[in-house]
């Protein structure tokens, strides 16, 4: 009787595992099938997505030789500049803020961390309108500078959340030990503390880079009316004309591959650090 019960339990567990795996693969298929379609149709010259006219890398050539259009090239450059600058500054400010929060008393630390979550859960449209009204009230002309400032503002809280777990998992005596062994405060920070939190900083940088490239709502309200476009606002304007530029397909594919590689590198580095 016990053998029958064990077999019944094993069969039930097997069905549950199969259902869980099936659900996971279906979910992944739903999430990544559109990206796969874009990747496939980036290797054909058809102007309409879904119409295969034969294998070709002409769209990639158009993207890199400038024939895709000056406005698209300008949007890509603006997006890259804004993302890199915003991610770099956000990583620096977020790391400094994380150190300050970490060494606060527990009650004040909890309060500041809760306040830090507000920009994260706040809808983009509210953040965009708030920053728009702030710039107007201060008489600041909107353009590249205001977009970068806005991106720094909403990326920094994510860096703080990425760095804080590394600080909490760090041995609190490392800094004092480095000073006792003759290191200056600057050397202790550079050679002991920063390497400990570097994986969190890298994760925060990659996350900030992705969020900046992806953002639309905040950028739309802070870019002004001088013709500045990022990739997201360019796509919005292009879609309103009735279709998307074919060269966007290889561009999307390249962005996805680059972000995927960065995430893999980040996860591999984090796993190696955890093993150490």
C-alpha positions in Angstrom: 0.0 0.0 0.0 2.9 2.4 0.8 4.5 1.6 -2.5 1.3 2.6 -4.4 1.1 5.8 -2.4 4.7 6.7 -3.2 4.2 6.0 -6.9 1.0 8.1 -6.8 2.9 11.0 -5.2 5.8 10.7 -7.7 3.3 10.8 -10.6 1.6 13.8 -9.1 5.0 15.6 -8.6 6.0 14.7 -12.2 2.8 16.3 -13.6 3.3 19.4 -11.5 6.9 19.7 -12.7 5.8 19.2 -16.3 3.1 21.9 -15.9 5.5 24.3 -14.3 8.1 23.8 -17.1 5.4 24.1 -19.8 4.1 27.3 -18.2 7.6 28.7 -18.1 8.4 27.9 -21.7 5.0 29.3 -22.9 5.7 32.5 -21.0 9.2 32.8 -22.4 7.8 32.2 -25.9 5.3 35.0 -25.5 7.9 37.4 -24.2 10.6 36.6 -26.8 8.7 35.7 -29.9 8.2 39.3 -31.0 12.0 39.9 -30.6 12.7 36.8 -32.5 10.5 38.0 -35.4 12.3 41.3 -35.5 15.6 39.5 -35.5 14.5 37.3 -38.4 13.0 40.1 -40.5 16.0 42.3 -40.0 17.7 40.1 -42.6 15.4 41.0 -45.4 14.9 44.2 -47.4 11.1 44.3 -47.2 9.7 47.6 -46.0 6.8 45.7 -44.3 7.4 43.6 -41.3 6.3 40.0 -42.0 6.9 40.1 -45.7 10.0 38.0 -46.5 11.7 39.0 -49.8 14.9 36.9 -49.4 17.9 37.0 -47.2 19.8 40.3 -47.2 21.9 42.4 -44.9 21.1 45.7 -46.8 19.2 47.1 -43.8 22.3 46.7 -41.6 24.4 48.4 -44.3 21.9 51.2 -44.5 22.0 51.6 -40.8 25.8 51.9 -40.7 26.5 53.9 -43.9 24.1 56.7 -43.0 21.5 56.0 -45.8 18.8 55.2 -43.2 18.3 58.9 -42.7 19.9 61.8 -40.9 17.0 62.0 -38.3 17.4 58.3 -37.3 21.2 58.7 -37.1 20.8 61.8 -34.9 18.2 60.0 -32.7 20.6 57.1 -32.2 23.5 59.4 -31.3 21.3 61.4 -28.9 20.1 58.2 -27.2 23.6 56.8 -26.8 25.0 60.1 -25.4 22.1 60.6 -23.0 22.2 57.0 -21.8 25.9 56.8 -21.2 26.1 60.2 -19.5 23.0 59.6 -17.4 24.1 56.0 -16.4 27.6 57.1 -15.5 26.5 60.1 -13.3 23.7 58.1 -11.8 26.1 55.3 -10.8 28.4 57.8 -9.1 25.6 59.6 -7.3 23.7 56.5 -6.4 26.8 54.8 -5.0 27.7 57.8 -2.9 24.1 58.0 -1.7 24.1 54.3 -0.9 27.1 54.7 1.3 25.5 57.6 3.2 22.2 55.7 3.6 24.1 52.6 4.8 25.8 54.4 7.7 22.6 56.1 8.8 20.8 55.0 12.0 18.3 52.2 11.2 15.1 54.3 11.6 16.4 57.1 9.4 17.8 54.6 6.9 14.4 52.9 6.6 12.7 56.3 6.0 15.2 57.3 3.3 14.9 53.9 1.5 11.1 54.3 1.5 11.4 57.8 0.0 13.9 56.3 -2.5 11.2 54.0 -3.7 8.8 56.8 -4.7 10.5 57.7 -8.0 10.6 54.0 -8.8 6.9 53.3 -8.4 5.9 56.7 -9.7 4.4 56.6 -13.2 6.6 58.0 -15.9 4.0 60.6 -17.0 3.8 62.1 -13.5 7.6 62.2 -13.3 7.8 63.8 -16.7 5.1 66.4 -16.0 6.7 67.2 -12.6 10.1 67.8 -14.1 8.6 69.8 -17.0 6.8 72.1 -14.5 10.0 72.4 -12.5 12.1 73.5 -15.5 9.4 76.0 -16.6 9.2 77.4 -13.1 13.0 77.9 -12.9 13.0 79.4 -16.4 15.3 76.6 -17.8 15.2 76.1 -21.5 14.5 72.5 -22.3 16.9 70.5 -24.5 19.7 68.0 -24.2 20.7 69.1 -20.7 17.3 68.9 -19.2 16.8 65.4 -20.7 20.1 64.2 -19.2 19.2 65.7 -15.8 15.8 64.1 -15.9 17.3 60.7 -16.8 19.8 61.0 -13.9 16.9 61.8 -11.6 14.9 58.7 -12.3 18.0 56.3 -12.7 19.8 57.2 -9.4 17.2 55.4 -7.1 17.8 52.1 -9.1 21.5 52.4 -8.5 20.9 52.9 -4.8 18.9 49.7 -4.7 21.6 47.8 -6.6 24.4 48.9 -4.4 22.7 48.7 -1.0 22.6 44.8 -0.8 26.3 44.7 -1.5 27.0 47.1 1.4 24.8 45.1 3.7 26.6 41.9 2.8 30.0 43.5 3.3 32.1 42.9 6.4 31.7 46.1 8.4 35.2 45.9 9.7 37.0 45.9 6.3 37.4 49.7 6.2 38.8 49.9 9.7 41.1 46.9 9.1 42.5 48.6 6.0 43.2 51.7 8.0 44.9 49.7 10.7 47.2 48.1 8.1 48.4 51.5 7.0 46.1 52.4 4.1 44.9 56.0 3.8 41.1 56.6 3.7 41.3 57.1 0.0 43.3 53.9 -0.5 40.9 51.9 1.7 38.0 53.2 -0.3 39.6 52.5 -3.7 41.2 49.1 -3.0 38.9 47.6 -0.4 35.4 49.1 -0.4 34.9 49.9 -4.1 35.8 46.3 -5.2 33.3 44.9 -2.8 30.4 47.0 -4.2 31.6 46.9 -7.8 29.1 44.2 -8.9 26.3 46.3 -7.5 27.6 49.4 -9.3 27.9 47.5 -12.6 24.3 46.2 -12.2 23.1 49.7 -11.5 25.0 51.1 -14.5 23.5 48.5 -16.9 20.0 49.0 -15.4 20.3 52.8 -15.7 21.6 52.4 -19.3 18.6 50.2 -20.2 16.1 52.5 -18.5 17.5 55.6 -20.2 17.4 54.0 -23.7 13.9 52.7 -23.0 12.4 55.9 -21.6 9.7 57.8 -23.5 7.4 59.6 -21.1 10.0 61.7 -19.2 12.0 62.4 -22.4 8.9 63.6 -24.2 8.1 66.3 -21.6 11.7 67.4 -21.0 13.2 67.5 -24.6 11.6 70.8 -25.6 10.5 71.8 -29.1 13.9 72.4 -30.7 13.9 69.2 -32.7 15.8 67.0 -30.3 14.8 63.4 -30.6 15.8 60.2 -28.9 15.1 56.7 -30.3 11.8 56.4 -28.4 10.5 59.8 -29.5 11.7 59.2 -33.0 9.8 55.8 -33.1 6.7 57.6 -31.7 6.8 60.2 -34.4 7.6 57.6 -37.1 4.7 55.4 -36.1 2.3 58.4 -36.3 3.1 58.7 -39.9 1.7 55.3 -40.6 4.6 52.9 -40.4 8.1 52.3 -39.0 11.4 52.8 -40.8 12.7 49.4 -41.9 16.2 50.2 -40.5 14.7 50.2 -37.1 14.6 46.3 -37.2 18.3 45.8 -37.3 18.8 48.6 -34.8 16.4 46.9 -32.3 18.2 43.6 -32.9 21.6 45.1 -32.2 20.3 46.9 -29.0 18.8 43.7 -27.8 22.0 41.7 -28.4 24.2 44.3 -26.7 22.0 44.5 -23.6 21.8 40.7 -23.5 25.6 40.4 -23.6 25.9 43.1 -20.8 23.4 41.3 -18.6 25.2 37.9 -19.1 28.5 39.5 -18.2 27.0 41.1 -15.1 25.4 37.9 -14.0 28.6 35.9 -14.6 30.6 38.4 -12.6 28.1 38.4 -9.8 28.0 34.6 -9.6 31.8 34.5 -9.4 31.8 37.0 -6.6 29.2 35.0 -4.7 31.3 31.9 -5.0 34.4 33.7 -3.6 
